[in-house]
């Protein structure tokens, strides 16, 4: 990518850092947009994992806990944005070496470090205030999520395989918190399914980075842990985890009250399998898959598949509850 491609907005307020060239836009609307982007609202869709257990296990009964579930979801959204700001503050120099991450608000210079710190303080205060409104065990889970991700940002992200395990663990905590907020029994098979799927997506992201960056030296400078991986190794581990996730999904559906379990597993398995096939195609053939959230937003076939999946599954879940 040339230096001109790194310019976010052409303005007289452009400032230059070592690499790449960046701009700091002073107009209010652009400043607001940059600060909102710092929170990564497009990634808030990940918070929907809080709703997985209530929707799958007892969608009707969970309505009586809707306020607690909603507060749990909101708490995780704010906590996740807090983590994103911490990561961007720590990684802003290395992000400038990445062809895509160099455009993030902090790495590009659109948001200053003092402004990002101020946003971080506000997010922490809001998170702590929200923790008072949820059950103590849910608050403890969110606290573990914050501590675990802080540890990840400080050191664990540099440990091969530990890095993706921690990321996947954060998603499992979302599901666990949603389960408790809805007053439901924990389903280990569901947690394993989410864990395996998220490990696969995290490793797929690293595969995309490893295969897409121009040289090994550049890859190592941006994310040193990539030196411990190879494309071939990641291909194998991604497939293993996706197969495990599929098996766990079928097992989880089969636990529904008869005869709905068999119907849910049999009728929705093709959609679950298509999701796996399409993701692997994007990752290994189309050289995408670096950001599953963006891929989900942009890929029409995946959207249609997920829509049909939900349209078939939800009536079965409602009837089974």
C-alpha positions in Angstrom: 0.0 0.0 0.0 1.5 3.4 -0.9 1.7 6.3 1.5 -1.1 8.2 -0.2 -3.5 5.2 0.5 -3.0 5.7 4.2 -4.5 9.3 4.1 -7.9 9.1 5.7 -9.1 12.7 5.0 -7.4 15.3 2.9 -7.3 18.4 5.0 -4.9 21.2 6.0 -4.6 19.5 9.4 -2.7 16.5 8.1 0.1 15.5 10.4 2.9 13.1 9.6 4.2 10.2 11.7 7.0 7.9 11.0 4.8 5.5 9.0 2.2 5.8 7.5 1.1 9.3 6.7 -1.9 10.1 8.8 -4.4 13.0 9.2 -6.1 14.4 12.3 -9.5 15.8 11.2 -10.6 18.8 13.3 -14.2 19.1 12.1 -16.7 18.1 14.8 -18.6 15.5 12.8 -15.4 13.8 11.7 -14.1 13.8 15.3 -17.3 12.3 16.6 -17.2 9.6 13.8 -13.6 8.8 14.7 -14.3 8.4 18.4 -17.3 6.2 17.7 -15.2 4.1 15.4 -12.8 3.7 18.3 -15.5 1.7 20.1 -15.9 -0.6 17.1 -19.7 -0.7 17.1 -19.7 -3.0 14.0 -18.2 -5.7 16.4 -21.0 -5.3 18.9 -22.7 -8.2 17.0 -20.4 -10.4 18.9 -22.4 -9.5 22.0 -25.3 -11.4 20.6 -23.7 -14.6 22.0 -25.2 -13.5 25.3 -28.6 -14.4 23.8 -27.6 -17.8 22.5 -28.5 -19.9 25.5 -31.8 -18.1 26.2 -32.9 -18.5 22.6 -31.8 -22.1 22.2 -32.8 -23.5 25.6 -35.9 -21.6 26.6 -36.9 -18.7 24.4 -40.4 -18.3 26.0 -39.4 -18.8 29.6 -36.5 -16.4 29.2 -38.9 -13.5 28.5 -39.4 -13.2 32.3 -35.7 -12.4 32.6 -35.5 -10.0 29.6 -34.5 -7.0 31.7 -31.5 -8.9 33.3 -30.5 -10.3 29.9 -30.7 -6.9 28.3 -28.5 -5.4 31.0 -26.0 -8.3 30.7 -25.9 -7.7 26.9 -25.3 -4.0 27.4 -22.6 -4.6 30.0 -20.7 -6.9 27.6 -21.0 -4.4 24.8 -19.4 -1.6 26.9 -16.8 -4.0 28.4 -15.8 -5.1 24.9 -15.4 -1.5 23.7 -13.3 -0.9 26.7 -11.0 -3.8 25.7 -10.8 -2.5 22.1 -9.7 0.9 23.3 -7.0 -0.7 25.5 -5.8 -2.8 22.7 -5.7 0.0 20.2 -3.8 2.2 22.7 -1.1 -0.5 23.2 -0.9 -1.6 19.6 -1.1 1.7 17.8 2.5 1.6 16.7 2.4 -2.0 15.4 -1.0 -1.4 13.8 0.7 1.2 11.5 2.6 -1.7 10.0 -0.6 -3.5 8.9 -2.3 -2.6 5.6 -5.8 -2.5 7.2 -5.3 -1.8 10.9 -3.2 1.3 10.0 -6.5 3.0 9.3 -7.9 2.6 12.8 -8.6 5.9 14.6 -5.5 5.8 16.9 -3.1 4.3 14.4 -4.1 6.8 11.8 -4.0 9.7 14.1 -7.6 10.7 13.8 -8.0 10.2 17.6 -5.2 11.4 19.9 -3.9 9.3 22.8 -5.2 11.7 25.5 -8.7 11.6 23.9 -8.6 7.8 23.7 -7.6 7.7 27.4 -10.5 9.9 28.3 -12.9 7.6 26.4 -11.4 4.7 28.2 -12.1 6.2 31.6 -15.7 6.9 30.7 -16.2 3.4 29.4 -14.7 1.9 32.7 -17.0 4.1 34.8 -20.1 3.0 32.7 -19.0 -0.6 32.9 -18.7 -0.5 36.7 -22.1 1.2 37.0 -23.7 -1.5 34.9 -22.1 -4.3 36.9 -24.2 -3.1 39.9 -27.4 -3.8 37.9 -26.7 -7.4 37.0 -26.6 -10.6 39.2 -23.4 -10.9 41.2 -22.3 -14.0 39.3 -22.8 -12.3 36.0 -20.9 -9.3 37.2 -18.1 -11.6 38.3 -18.0 -13.2 34.8 -17.8 -9.8 33.2 -15.0 -8.9 35.6 -13.1 -12.1 34.6 -13.6 -11.1 31.0 -12.0 -7.7 31.6 -9.1 -9.1 33.6 -8.5 -11.8 31.1 -8.5 -9.4 28.1 -6.2 -7.0 29.9 -3.8 -9.9 30.5 -4.2 -10.8 26.9 -3.3 -7.3 25.8 -0.2 -7.2 28.1 1.3 -10.6 27.3 -0.9 -13.5 26.4 -1.4 -12.3 22.8 2.3 -13.1 22.2 1.9 -16.8 23.3 1.1 -19.2 20.4 -2.2 -21.0 20.8 -2.8 -19.4 24.2 -3.7 -16.2 22.3 -6.6 -17.8 20.4 -7.7 -19.8 23.4 -8.1 -16.6 25.4 -10.0 -14.9 22.6 -12.4 -17.9 22.3 -12.7 -17.9 26.1 -14.1 -14.4 26.0 -16.9 -15.5 23.7 -17.6 -18.5 26.0 -18.0 -16.1 28.9 -20.6 -14.2 26.9 -22.7 -17.4 26.5 -22.2 -18.3 30.1 -23.3 -14.9 31.4 -26.4 -15.0 29.2 -27.2 -18.5 30.5 -27.0 -17.3 34.1 -28.8 -14.1 33.4 -31.8 -16.1 32.1 -31.8 -18.4 35.1 -31.0 -21.5 33.0 -28.8 -24.5 33.6 -25.4 -24.4 32.0 -25.0 -26.7 28.9 -21.4 -27.7 28.6 -21.9 -29.0 25.0 -23.1 -25.6 24.0 -20.1 -23.9 25.5 -17.7 -26.4 23.8 -19.5 -25.6 20.5 -18.9 -21.9 20.9 -15.3 -22.4 22.0 -14.4 -24.6 19.0 -16.1 -22.2 16.5 -14.4 -19.2 18.0 -11.0 -20.9 18.1 -11.4 -21.7 14.4 -12.4 -18.0 13.6 -9.4 -16.7 15.6 -7.0 -19.0 13.9 -8.6 -18.2 10.5 -7.9 -14.5 11.2 -4.2 -15.3 11.8 -4.1 -17.5 8.7 -5.4 -14.5 6.7 -2.8 -12.2 8.1 0.0 -14.7 7.6 -0.9 -15.5 4.0 -1.8 -11.9 3.1 1.1 -9.9 4.5 3.8 -9.4 1.9 6.8 -10.8 3.8 7.5 -12.8 6.9 9.5 -9.9 8.3 6.5 -7.6 8.0 4.2 -10.2 9.6 6.6 -10.7 12.5 6.8 -6.9 13.1 3.0 -6.5 13.2 2.1 -9.6 15.2 5.2 -11.5 16.4 3.2 -14.6 17.4 2.6 -15.3 13.6 6.1 -16.6 13.4 5.0 -19.6 15.5 2.3 -20.5 12.9 2.3 -21.7 9.3 -0.5 -21.6 6.8 -0.6 -25.4 6.6 -0.8 -25.9 10.3 -3.6 -23.3 10.7 -5.5 -24.9 7.8 -5.6 -28.2 9.7 -6.4 -26.8 13.1 -9.2 -24.6 11.7 -10.8 -27.6 10.0 -10.6 -29.7 13.2 -12.2 -27.1 15.3 -15.0 -26.4 12.8 -15.8 -30.1 12.6 -15.9 -30.3 16.4 -18.2 -27.3 16.5 -20.5 -29.0 14.0 -20.6 -32.2 16.0 -21.3 -30.2 19.2 -24.0 -28.2 17.5 -25.9 -31.4 16.4 -25.5 -32.8 20.0 -26.8 -29.5 21.5 -29.9 -29.5 19.2 -30.5 -33.2 20.0 -30.9 -32.4 23.7 -34.1 -30.5 23.0 -37.4 -32.2 24.1 -38.5 -35.0 21.8 -39.4 -34.9 19.0 -38.1 -31.3 18.5 -34.5 -32.2 19.1 -34.3 -34.5 16.1 -36.2 -32.0 13.9 -33.8 -29.2 14.9 -30.7 -31.2 14.3 -31.9 -32.7 11.0 -33.5 -29.7 9.4 -30.8 -27.1 10.4 -27.6 -29.2 9.9 -27.4 -28.3 6.2 -27.3 -24.6 7.1 -24.7 -25.1 9.8 -22.6 -27.1 7.4 -23.0 -24.5 4.6 -21.7 -21.9 7.0 -18.6 -23.9 7.6 -18.1 -24.6 3.8 -18.6 -21.0 2.9 -16.2 -19.7 5.6 -13.5 -22.2 4.5 -14.1 -21.1 0.9 -13.6 -17.4 1.8 -10.5 -18.2 3.9 -8.7 -20.7 1.6 -9.9 -19.8 -1.9 -10.9 -16.1 -1.9 -8.3 -15.1 0.6 -10.8 -13.3 2.8 -11.9 -14.3 6.3 -9.6 -11.9 8.1 -12.6 -10.2 9.8 -15.5 -12.6 10.2 -17.8 -9.7 11.2 -17.1 -7.8 8.1 -17.4 -10.9 5.9 -20.8 -11.6 7.5 -22.0 -8.1 6.7 -20.8 -8.2 3.1 -21.4 -11.8 2.0 -24.9 -12.2 0.6 -24.9 -16.0 0.5 -24.0 -16.1 4.2 -26.7 -13.7 5.1 -29.3 -15.7 3.2 -28.1 -18.9 4.7 -28.3 -17.5 8.3 -31.7 -16.0 7.6 -33.1 -19.4 6.4 -31.4 -21.1 9.3 -33.0 -18.8 11.9 -36.4 -19.0 10.1 -36.5 -22.8 10.4 -34.8 -23.1 13.9 -36.7 -20.5 15.8 -40.2 -22.0 15.5 -38.8 -25.4 16.6 -37.2 -23.8 19.6 -40.4 -22.0 20.6 -42.4 -25.1 20.3 -39.9 -27.2 22.3 -40.0 -24.7 25.1 
